Amino acid sequence: MSGYPLIKDLAVISDRHTCALLDNNGRIYWYCPDRFDGEAILSSLLDAEKGGFWSVGPAEKTFLGRQFQDRSSILHTYFSMEGKGFTLTDFMPLGMEWKGICRKFSRVPYAVLNEVKLKPNYGLEEEEFIVESPNLIRLKRSGLWLCASHPLSVKGDLISFTIPKDEEGWASLTDSAEITRELLNDSMDITLKNWSKIESLVNYHGPFENQVRNSLRALQQMIYEPSGGIVAAATTSLPEVIGGERNYDYRFVWMRDAALITSSLTQIITTGELERKFISFIAGAMDKNNEDHVSCFYGIDQTKRLDAKEIPLSGYMDSQPVFVGNPAAKQFQLDAEANVLIACSLIYNKFGKRTNWETVSRIADYICKNWERKDNGIWEEEQQQHYTSSKAFAARGLELLAPYQEDKALAKRWLDNAALIREFINKNCKTTNGAYAIYAGSEEVDLSAALFVAFGFDQADSEPMLATIGQLEEKYCENNLYRRHLLEFDSTKEGAFLAGSCWMAHYYAIAGDLDKSKKIIEAVLGFSNDLGYFSEEVDIASGQMLGNFPQTFVHSSFICAVNGYKLALQGENSAV
């Protein structure tokens, strides 16, 4: 299992088309040219032997620290060599006609060796190198160019170059053969200015301000700019359990996740651009695929992705299978439809415009026709059930959207269906001790119920909520972090679920227990890395991050929890 970075050591650089992941040693483990869900050419994150990488030597250098420049995606990593320092700057040009990875080296105190292994199609194919000049190599299969300030050497599938002692250096892996030091420097200035514009779209002031802004950066890095879709994570198949089989491809736009992310951002300072793109993405995807409802996820270009397949890689720390695509594509997820309605109602309330109303009302009609069906639930279980959270979100979505329906008969129909859903929940979805069951007939509860209060489905002090919270605290909590409940896997074997932990922090903020809310927020922050990134889960005992990275679902849930805590400090209720 050697050769793999700890997930907590990873950082992301992005151009809002795709991204690259590197560790605190300057080694790039993951890069899909062109788009987030494209074929990786650097993929040693998933197979240390087959996958490509870009390493920066020598191994003896000491990592001192790293930071992003302002709220941009330009990353500076600081090293020392025998007491003398140098800086590695990594970025992906934003706003240029060319794209790729750029690396700048300040004057190095000793020779620095770069080794680049480029293996297309996740390391499963060989690249053909064409040496155009001593400092320029063309990658025939990938259509990319590797350019460097110092001569490049090719040996087998490895390209190397050395920056001599007391010299500066640079290199780029891009779709352009025309990179120069001057162009690289100019592109970095332009990139910084463009990230400043992106930063201005959303902001936050209040408790945990720097940490929230770190999460905002992570979210903005994961947006596919051409469509406005936000991917669930940058990676595929990073395991929820090391050595286990719960490995999934998250490089797509999950409607539930995107809706929850948008809901969280709508409640802080925004210009409306992010919200507009969210609704536009949904409308475009439904129109492109001729649908009367939303699929559980789409490709970043709004296409339906039904092509899930396993690929022959060893997996992160020998965790298999490794997937390209996600087998959940054909599931029915009622809560995804419902969360879209909740997010849209928040957007309409904030900006006073019914953007893409015909599309949104079609989703409401679809929910009315289909809420009585069993679905796959928020955790995308293979086992279909009458999941309580799916029904509750559906009822609340219809209730929140109905006031914007000008046709009174249709508005009444939506509200009547919401009432029927509530009746179904009250009759069928309670445990014998009165808590909200995970599904009709179950005696177990789940973290997703914490959202019932934030979304206004129920009050924090109602008997069912208090019974549910009590059971969650008794059976699912450890050190102020919480596990979810799964039907098809023993969740005691996986890590604490960070998004759900944030939902609990938000619940306690609304309930008025600010001390408990703060403790949960601080516990969650204890498992962010030095740049403020979260993965999906954490192993509390070892501190190891688990699951795909960075997990946008967690970042948005963290923002929502902190904002709920902030409003509670001010005596305000953040429930919608």
N, C-alpha and C positions, 0 to 999 in steps of 0.2 A: 504493500500500500504506500510505499515511499514515492516521492515525486509529485504528491498532491499538496496544494496549499490548504491551510485552514480557511474555511469560508470567511471567518471574521477578518482575515488579513487581506481580503479582496477590496479593490476599488473599481469604480466605473468611470470611463470617459465616453462621451457620447456626442454625436452630431444630429441627434433627433431623427435619424434614419436607421441607425444601428449603433452598436457600442462595442467596446472592448473591455475585458476584465484583466487587471494586473494585480500582483501582490505587493507587499511592502519591501520586496527585494528588487522591484522593477521588472519582474518577469511577467510577460503577457501570456495568459493561458487560454484566452477565448476571444475570437473575433470572427464575426460573420460579415463579409463585405456586402455593401449595398443596403441590407435590410435586416432587422432584428431576427426574423425567422428564416433567413437564408442559410445556405450551407456554410459551415465554419471552415476557415482555412487555418486558424489557430484553435486547436481543440484538445490540448493536453489536459484540460480540466476534466475531461471524460475518459481519457486513455493516455496515461503517461508515456506509453511506448509508441503508439501509433500517431498520436496527435501532434500538431504543430505548436510551436512556442517562439517567443522572442526573449532571450535572456540577456542580462546585463551583468558582466563580471567585474572584478573577481568575487569569488564567494566570500572572501575575507572582509569585504567592506561591511561597515556597520550602519544599520538603519537608524537614523536620528529622529525622523518624524516626517509627516506629509500634511499637506493642506491644499484645498482648492483655492484658486484666486477669486476672491469675492464670492458671489454665488454662481460663478461660471462652472463649466466642466473642464477647466484647465487645471491640471494637477501637478503640483510641485512636490517631489520626494527628495529628502535631504539625507546624504550619506557622508560618512567619514572614512578615510583610509589612512591608518597610522597617524591619526590625530589631525589630518587635513581634510577639509570638507569639499563636497561638490554637490550640485543640484541637477536632478533629472526632471525635465518638464515634459509632460505628455498631454496631448490634446488631439481632437479631431476637428478639422476646419468646419466652421459653420457659416454659411452664406457665401461660399466660394463655388466656382463652377466645377471644381474637382473635390474628391472626397477620399478619406482614408485616415491613417494613423501617422502622426508626426511626433518625433522625439528630439528634444534639445538637451545637450549636455553643456553645463558650464565648464570652465577650465578645470581639468581633472588633475589631481596631484600625482597620480600614478596611471599607468596604462589601463584602459578600460576596454575589455573584449565584449563585443556583441555577437551572439550566435542566434541565427534565425532559421527555424525549420518550418517550411511552408508545405502543408499537406492538404489539398482540397478535399471536399466532401467528407468532413469530419475525420480526416486522416486516412480515409479508405482508398484514396487515389494518389497517384504520383503527379508532381508538378514538373513541367518542362521549363528549364531555365535557359534563357538566351542572353548572353553577355553582350550588351550593346556598347559599353565602354567600361573602363576600370571602376567607375563609380555608379553604374546603372545596369540593372538586370531586369529583363522582361519576363514575366510569368505568363507563358503562352496559354496555359489552360484557364487560368483565373482572370486573365486580362488586366493584371495589376503590374505595377513597377516598384521595385525596391531601389531606392536612391540613397546615397550616403555621402557625407563630407569626406570620407576616406575610402581607399580602394577596397572593393569587395572581393572575397575569395569563395569559390564554390568547391565543396568536397562532398560528393554524393548528394544527399538531400539537405545538406546544411550549408548555409551561407554565413560567412563571418566577416567582421571588420574590426579594427582596433583603433581607438582614439589614443594617440600617444600622450605620454606624460606632458603636462603643462600646456595642452592644447584644448580648445573647444571643439565640439562636434555636433552633428545632427544626422538624422536619418528619417526616411519616410517610406511607408508602404501605402501607395495610393493608386488611383486610376489615371494618373498623369505622369508623363515622362519628363515634364518640364520644371521639376521642382529645383529651386535654388535656395541658398541661405536667405537671400533677400525676400523671396516670395514666401518662404516659410515664416519669417518674422512678420511680414505684412499680414499674412493670413491669421497669425495669432492675435494681432491687434484687432482685426476685423471680427474674429471669433469672440473676443472679449466684449466688444461693443454689442454684438448680436445677443450674447447671453444676458447682457444688462437689460436689453429690451424685453427678453423673455421673463426675466426676474420681475419686471414691473407689472406683469399680468396678475400677480398674486402676492400677497404679503400678510404678515401677522405681527402683532405687537402684544406682548403680555408675558405670563409665566412660561418658562422653558422656551424662550424666544429663539435662541440659537439652535436648539434641538429641532424645533418646528421648521426653521428655515433649512436645516440640513435635509429634513424629510421633503420639503418642497423642491429642493434641488433634485433629489432622487426621483420624484414624480416627474419633474420636467425633463429629466434625462431619458425617461422611458416613453415619451410621447413620439409617435411616428408622425412627423410634421405634415407630410402630404395629405393624410386623411384625418389627423387629429386623434386617432386611436391611441389609447395608452395600454401598453402591454403589461401583463400580470407580473412578469419578471424577465430578466435578460437571459436566463439560462433554461436548459432542459435537463431533466433527469438527475438533478442534485437531490440526494435521497432524504426522505423524511425520517428514515431509520438507516443508519450506516450498515451496509451489507444486506439491506432488505430490498423488497420489491416495490415499495411505494415511491416510484420515480416517474415523474410526469414532465411533459413539455409545456411550459407556461409562457412561451413567446408569442402569445396571441392576445386579442382584446376580449377578455371575459366580460360579458354584459353585466353580471352581478358586481364584479370588482369595479368596473368602470363607473357604474352607477353609484356605488358606495364612495368611490374616490371623488366623484363630482359632487355628491351630497356634502362631503366633508369640506371641500374647497368653497362651495357656494356659501357656507356659513362664516367664512372669513373674508378678508379684503380682496376682491377680484374686480377686473374690468368688464367681465362678461364674455371675454374671448374664449376661455376654456369651456364655459358652459355652452356657448353657441356651437363649438366644435363637437361637443359630446352629442348634442341632439342631431347635428348634421351627420355625424358618423352613423347613428342609428337609422336615420331616414335613408341615407345613401345605401346602407347595407341591406335594408329591407327591400328597397326598390331594385337594387342590383340583382337580388336573389328571388324577386317576385314573391315575397313573403307577407303574410298578414300578422306576423308576430316576429319577435327577435329570437335568433338562435342563441344557444348558451355561450358560444364564442365565435368570433370571426378572425380571419387573417387580418393583418394590419392594413391590407388594401381593401377591406370589406368583403372579401370572398369567403365562401364557406370552405372550411378545411376538413375534409373527410378522409384524408390520406394518411392516417396514423400507421406507423410501421416501426418495428424494432430494428436497430442497426447493431452490427457485431463489434461493439466496443466493450472494454472491460468495466467501464463505469467509474464514477468518482469513488475512490477507495474501495474498488471491487464491488460496487453496488449496481446490480443489474435488475431489470433490463434498462437499456438506453433507448429512449423513444424520440422519434421525429414525428410531430403531430400528436394529437391527444384523442384517445378512444372515447372520451366523454362527448364528442361532437354530436352524437345522435341522441343524447339524453333530452328528456323533458324536464326543465328546471323552472318550475312556476315562480320561484323566488327571484329569478333573473328578470322575468317580465315585470314582477311587482316592484322590484327596486328601481327599474327604469321609470315607472310612474312616480315613485316617491321623489326621485332626483328631479324629474321634470316639473313636478309641482313646486319644489323649492326654487327652481330656476324661474318659473312663471311668477311666483310670489315676489322674488327679489327684483326682477327687471320689468315686470308688468307687460310682458309680451308672450303670446301663445305661439312660440316658434315651432314650425313643423307640426301644427296641431292635428292635422289629418292623420299623420303617422302615429302620434302618441295616442289619439283616441282609438285607433285600430287595435293598439295593444290592450287598451282597457276593455274593448269589446271581446277580444280574444280571451282575456282572463275570465270574463263573465261566462263564456261558453265552456271553459276548460278547468275551472278551479276545483270541480268535483273529482277530477282525475287524480290518481296517485302520481307522484313525480319522484325524481331522483334526489331532491333535497339540496341543501346548501353545501354539503360535503361530497356531492356527486357520487353517492353510493350506487352500486349496481342494483341494489334492492330497492324497488319502488315501494313507497309507503305514502300515507297521508301525513306528510311531515308538518308539524305544527307551525314551524317558522315560515314555511312556504305559504300556508293559509293565512297566517297573521299578516305577513307582508302584503299579500294580495288584497286583503280587506283594507288595510291602511292605505295602500296605493289608490284604490278606488275612491276611498273617502277623501283623500287629499286632492285628487284630480277633479272630482265631481263639481266643485264650485266654479271651475273654469269652462264647464260644458254649457253652452248657451241654449242647447236643445233641452228643455226641462224634462221631457220624457226620457231622454237618454241619461240625463243626470240622475233621475229617479231610479232608472234601471241599474245604474252603477251602485247607487247607495243601497238599493234593495239586495243586490248580490253581496255587498259588503256585510249587510246584516245577516244574511244567510250563512256566510262564512263564519262570522262570529258565533252564530248559533251552533254551527257544526263543531267549532273548537270547544265551546262550553260543554257540549254534550259528550264529545268523543276524545278530546285531547288533554285530559287531566289525569294525573296519577291518583292513586287512592288517598294520598295525603294532600291532594288539591293543587299540586304543582303542575306547571305546563310540561306535558310529556314530550319527548322528542318526536313521537308520532302517535297517531291514534292507537290506543291499546297498550302502549309501552308504559313501564314504570320508571324509566330513566329520563333524565333531563339533559339539556345541552346548553352550551354557552350562547348559542344564537338567540336564546330567549332574552338575554340582556339587552338586545336591540329593541325589544318590544317597547321599552320605556323611552329610549332615545327617539324612536319613530312615532311615539304618541299612541301606540296601540293599547297600552295599559299604563296605569299609574305605578310609581315606584313602591308605594306602600299598600298595594292591593294584596289580598290574601294569596292569590295564585303566584304573584311575583315574589312575595316574601318566602313562600314555600319553595319556590324554584331556586332563589338565591341561597337559601339555607342549605339545600341539597348540593348545590354547586360548591359552596364553601366546605361542606363536610367531605365530599367525595372527589372533587376535581381540583382543589387548590393546594399549592405548595409554594411557600415563600412569596406569597402575593402574586403568583403566576398561575395560570389555569390551563387545564387540558380540555379538549373538546370530547364529545362522545361519538364513536364510530360504530356502525353496525357490523362491518365486515373485517374489522381489525381491532385488536386490543389496544386502545389508545393509551394504556399505561406503559406500553412499550415505545411510544413515540414521545417527542418532547412537549414542552409547554407551548401552547398555541398563542402567538403574540397578538394577533389581531383580536382574538376573543378576549385576551387579557385586557386589551385597551377598551373593549366594549364594557367590561366589568368596571373599569375605572370611570367610564362615562356614566354608567348606571349609578354608581355611588355619588358622583358629583351631583346628579339630578336629585338623588335621594337625600342630599344634604350632609352626607358623611364625607367631608372634604379631606379629613385625615386619611381615611382609607383610600380614597381616590388618588391622593398624592403618593401614597406608598406603592400603589400598583403602577402608577406612571413611572416612578423612580425604579421599580423593579424591572419594568420593561426596558427602560433606558440602560440599565445595567448590562443588558445583552445587545446593545448596539455596538458597532465597532468604532474605531477612532475617528471615522469620517461621518458617523451618524447613520450608517446603513443598518437595516434590519433584514434578516432572513425570515423564512416562514415560521420556524420553530427553533427552540433551544433545548439542549440537554442541560437541565438545571445543575446536575451533579458535576459534569465536566466543564460546563460553560461553552460547549461546542455549538456553533450554529448549525442548523439543519434545514434542508429544503432549498428550493430555488431562490435566487438572489439577484438583485435586491427585490424584495417582495413589496410591490406597490400597495397591495391590499393592507399590509401592516402599516406602512407609512401614512396612508390616509386615515386609518383607524386611530393611529397615534395622534394625528392632528385633531381629529374630532374629539378625542378624549381630553386633550389639553384645552381645547376651546371650551368644552363643557365645563371643565374645572375652572377656567378663567371666568366664565359667565356666572358660575355658582359663587365664586368669590365676590362678584359684584351684586349678588342677590338676584340674578336672572336665571330663568329656566331655559335650557338649550333644547328641550324636546320639541319636535316639529308638530 
